[in-house]
Amino acid sequence: MAKKMAVRTFHIDWLLFVISFALLGIGYVMMVSSSLHLGTKLSGNSMYYPLRQLTHIVIGLILGLFVTTTPLKTWERLGPLLLIAGLVSLVAVLIPGLGVKVNGSSRWLSLFGIRIQASEFVKLVSVVYIAGYVDRYQKTVQLAAFGLFKPLMLFSIVCLLLLLEPDFGSAVVVITLITGVMYLGGARLGQFLILIVLVAILVTGLIYYSPYRMARVISFLDPWKDAQDTGFQLVQALIAFGRGDVLGVGLGSGVQKIFYLPEAHTDFLFSVLAEELGLVGVVTVILLFAAFILRAFAIGVKAEEIGLRFAAFVAYGLGIWFGFQAFVNMGVNMGLLPTKGLTLPLMSYGGGSIIIMCIAVSLLFRVHSEVVERSLSVPKGKQEWIKK
C-alpha cells in the first residue's frame, strides 16, 4: 500500500481553474472578434479562424486531461528524452520540406493539418528537464563554483537552433525560465551577475549585426519617425489603445484590426482587446495573469515545503514562463518593448501555441493534485522535517 503514490482522487484547484478558463474564454472571444474579416478574405468563410481555434482548444483540453492522469514521476523520468525530442523538432523545422516558413521564419511543423510551433514544445520540455535537473543536482547547483553554467551549455544549443529559425523571442524566454528555476533552486547570485553581463553583450551583438533587429529597436525608440514602414505595427497598436479609452469602443466595433493592425489575431490580440474593451479589459487581463503567476508560485512553495522538489520547480518554471511571455507580449503591444513575435498565453490564435499552453496548465493542475495528496498523507509535524 505504501508504494502506491499515484493520486487516487484528483484534487482540482478551483481558483486556478477559474483563472485559466477566464483567460482562455476572453482570448477566444477576442480572437473571434479580430479574425472574422480575415476568414472572409482568406476563404470566404468568416468562421474559418474561430472554428480552427476551437478545434485547437478541444485538442489541447483532451491532451490536458491525459496529462492530469500522468504521475509527475513519469514526467521526471522522461525529462531528458523529451528535451532530445525538442532538439529534434528544432532541427526538423530548419530542414526544407519539413519546416513551414511563414514571414521569412521557419518555426513550424505541420502535423495532421495543424501547425505546431517547435519553440512552444521546447519551452514545455525545458521546464520539465530543468526541474528534474535542479532536483537531482541541487547541491551542485547551490555549492559548485560554476553550477549554473553546466545546464546552460546544453541550453545554449537550444537557443542557437532557435536563433537559426530565427526566433529571438523564444530563445530569451527559454533562457529566462531556465535561469529563473535555477535561481529559485539556490544557484549563487554572483553567477547570475556574470551571466547577465554575458547575455547583455550577446544580445547587443545580435541586434547590432542584424539589420532587421536594429530596425525594430530604432522604430521602438521613435515609431512615429517612420510610421508607414518600420514603426507601422507599434503606431497602430498605440492608436488602438488610445481609441479604447476607459470602456472601449465595444466588442466587435474596433477598426484597427480591419484596416491597419497586422497580426491582430495573434501577436497583437492585446491591442484589439484594448481598443474594444478599453482600460477595464486591459486591467482585467493583467490581473488574471498576475493571479495565475501567484497561484503557480503558491503551489510551488507548498510543494517545496512537503519535500516534492521536482513538483515545486515545475510549478515555478510554468509560472515564470507564462508570466514572462505575457509580460513581453503586452509590453510590445503597449510600446514598452521592441516588437517580438511572442503569443499571449492561452489567448492568441495558434494551433501549436494553444495546445501546448493547455498541456502546460494541465501539468500545473497535476502538480497541485499531487501536492494536496502528499499533504493529506504527511502529518503536519513531519512536514518541517521533510523540508530540511
Secondary structure, DSSP 8 states (H G I E B T S, - for coil): -TT--S-SS----HHHHHHHHHHHHHHHHHHHHHHHHHHHHHHS-TTHHHHHHHHHHHHHHHHHHHHHTS-HHHHHHHHHHHHHHHHHHHHHTTSBTTEEEETTEEEEEEETTEEEEHHHHHHHHHHHHHHHHHHHTHHHHHHSTTTTHHHHHHHHHHHHHHHHTT-HHHHHHHHHHHHHHHHHTT--HHHHHHHHHHHHHHHHHHHHT-HHHHHHHHHHH-GGGGTTTTTHHHHHHHHHHHHHTTT-S-TT--SHHHHT-TTTTTTTHHHHHHHHHHHHHHHHHHHHHHHHHHHHHHHHHHHHHTT-HHHHHHHHHHHHHHHHHHHHHHHHHTTSS-------TTTS--HHHHHHHHHHHHHHHHHHHHHHHHHHHS-HHHHHHHH-
